[in-house]
């Protein structure tokens, strides 16, 4: 379901493309949607079909495609097309299994827009199979929504693309944040950190939402901070170069699943600071970085990393070694096995 336009930096779109490129072409026929120009890597592959959506009538086009009799509709989204498909009589849906991939705690849906809440309530309970990105998210789905995931399917990182630089030679550490610029992700706390550590440089990478980036810019201007910059959304190659030019990665969000950017940061040799609330397996506390329980501790750990080059170096190397198990070539096998199991269950 995620659109696969080449310039789409949405995590679900990036994940779907990486998985598609690695599924066995002798066993999987894949269909995707795009709005303008698809990821060039998907073109010319005999087992991948791409449907370019018209400027108007997207829901109708998507729904018509969903009704073609697929074995699996993956990455079910909160769209009108998904809602309509899942409310069709079973005879119209035929044998198609709709798979919900749990990637975040349900707490993220606190005070959602009314339409999003409506779509979620009408889509989630009607899916045919459920997976979770981590053990924590699996427990969350079971506890809150009484749905037991059939598999834990983590996301991955291309460790051949995301690699450390030959060395890091910044006179003062560069700290990077990457993610959507919204309050829940916590980029505002990096502005507080910039005021606390004036010799360090802070780079905020990501697209703003509902004008929150303008609020961040106002805070930077009000405090006359010269050591923090908002850089906007970046492509994967651009993000790679930013991470390779940085020294520490910080994600001050307490509501995540398994942040893809933490894998990418670790693969480039960056120690990571995250919150322990969501128990991500991408950061090993005290080894590849720190999992913290409060903003105060986050600042303490950041201060430690800023002042200790050798600690950054050791944790960065440990992070690179740790994420080898999450290379897409390995992770995609778990996705392949899960989809084959779902398809086999449909056949039975």
WOCORMO-V100404 format. One line per field, one symbol per residue. ss: DSSP state (H for helix, E for strand, - for the rest). burial: # if it has 9 or more other ideal C-beta (glycine too) atoms within 8 Angstrom, else .. Layout:
# WOCORMO-V100404
ss = ???
burial = ???
This chain:
# WOCORMO-V100404
ss = ----E-----HHHHHHHHHH---------EEEEE---E-HHH-----EEEEE-----HHHHHHHHH-----EE------HHHHHHH---HHHH---EEEEEE---HHHH----HHHHHHHHHHHHH--EEEE--HHHHHHHHHHH-----EE----E----------------EEEEE--E-HHH-HHHHHHHHHH----EEEEE--E---HHHHHHHHHHH-----EEEEE---HHHHHHHHH---EEE---------HHHHHHHH---EEEEEHHH------E---EEEE--HHHHHHHHHHHHH-HHHHHHHHHHHHHHHHHHEHHHHHHHHHHHHHHHHHHHH-
burial = #####..##..#########.##....#.#####...##..#.....#.####....##.###.###....#####..#.######.#....#..###########.........##.##.###..#.##########.###..#.#.###########..####....#..#######.##..###########.#..##########..##.###.##....#.##.#.#.#.#..##.###.########.######################.#.#.##....#####....###.######....###.######.##..###.###.##########.##..
